[in-house]
């Protein structure tokens, strides 16, 4: 199936964006704040009772669930068969 790149990659891009926000808000910005400003950092994403994390968890969770349902449907319809390719190791003979 030929999908556009944005339709194909939006799920991983959302996950990478969420990861980057968490790393910056909990690691990078606190370290920079302590080093440069000499004061404690208050995480921006924990304001408003952490609604950002609840929303992102819902988006990523529902996206993963629907993707799984799509794959199950394609496998049941016979459109997608996952093949496992293995390589046989060849040992030298004497």
C-alpha positions as CSV (number, residue, x, y, z in Angstrom):
1,X,0.0,0.0,0.0
2,X,1.4,3.4,-1.0
3,X,0.7,5.9,1.7
4,X,2.0,9.4,1.9
5,X,5.0,9.8,4.2
6,X,3.0,11.9,6.7
7,X,0.3,9.3,7.0
8,X,2.9,6.5,7.4
9,X,5.1,8.3,9.9
10,X,2.8,10.4,12.1
11,X,2.8,7.8,14.9
12,X,6.6,7.6,15.3
13,X,7.0,11.3,14.9
14,X,4.5,12.0,17.7
15,X,6.3,9.5,19.9
16,X,9.7,11.1,19.1
17,X,8.3,14.6,19.8
18,X,6.9,13.4,23.2
19,X,10.3,11.9,24.1
20,X,12.1,15.1,23.1
21,X,9.8,17.2,25.2
22,X,10.2,14.9,28.2
23,X,14.0,14.9,27.9
24,X,14.2,18.7,27.6
25,X,11.7,19.4,30.4
26,X,13.1,16.8,32.9
27,X,16.8,16.7,32.1
28,X,18.1,19.4,29.9
29,X,16.3,22.5,31.2
30,X,16.7,21.6,34.9
31,X,20.4,21.1,34.4
32,X,20.7,24.4,32.5
33,X,18.7,26.2,35.1
34,X,20.8,25.0,37.9
35,X,24.1,25.7,36.1
36,X,23.2,29.1,34.6
37,X,20.5,30.6,36.8
38,X,21.4,28.7,40.0
39,X,17.7,28.1,40.8
40,X,15.3,25.1,40.7
41,X,13.5,24.3,37.5
42,X,9.7,23.8,37.6
43,X,8.7,21.4,34.8
44,X,6.4,23.1,32.3
45,X,4.6,19.9,31.4
46,X,3.6,19.2,35.0
47,X,1.6,22.4,35.3
48,X,-2.2,22.1,35.1
49,X,-1.9,18.7,36.9
50,X,0.2,17.1,34.1
51,X,-2.6,17.4,31.5
52,X,0.0,17.4,28.7
53,X,1.2,13.9,29.7
54,X,-2.3,12.6,30.0
55,X,-3.2,13.9,26.6
56,X,0.0,12.5,25.0
57,X,-0.5,9.1,26.6
58,X,-4.1,9.0,25.2
59,X,-2.9,10.0,21.7
60,X,0.0,7.5,21.6
61,X,-2.1,4.7,23.3
62,X,-5.0,5.0,21.0
63,X,-2.7,5.3,18.0
64,X,-0.9,2.1,19.0
65,X,-4.2,0.3,19.6
66,X,-5.7,1.3,16.2
67,X,-2.5,0.4,14.4
68,X,-2.6,-3.0,16.0
69,X,-6.3,-3.4,15.0
70,X,-5.4,-2.4,11.4
71,X,-2.6,-5.0,11.3
72,X,-4.9,-7.7,12.7
73,X,-7.5,-6.9,10.1
74,X,-5.0,-7.0,7.2
75,X,-3.7,-10.4,8.4
76,X,-7.2,-11.8,8.8
77,X,-8.0,-10.6,5.2
78,X,-4.8,-12.2,3.9
79,X,-3.4,-9.0,2.7
80,X,-0.4,-9.0,4.9
81,X,1.6,-12.0,5.9
82,X,4.6,-11.4,8.1
83,X,7.6,-13.4,6.9
84,X,10.5,-14.1,9.2
85,X,13.7,-14.3,7.3
86,X,16.5,-16.2,8.9
87,X,20.0,-16.7,7.9
88,X,21.6,-20.0,8.4
89,X,25.1,-19.7,9.7
90,X,27.5,-21.7,7.8
91,X,30.3,-23.3,9.8
92,X,33.5,-24.1,8.1
93,X,34.1,-27.7,7.5
94,X,37.5,-29.3,7.9
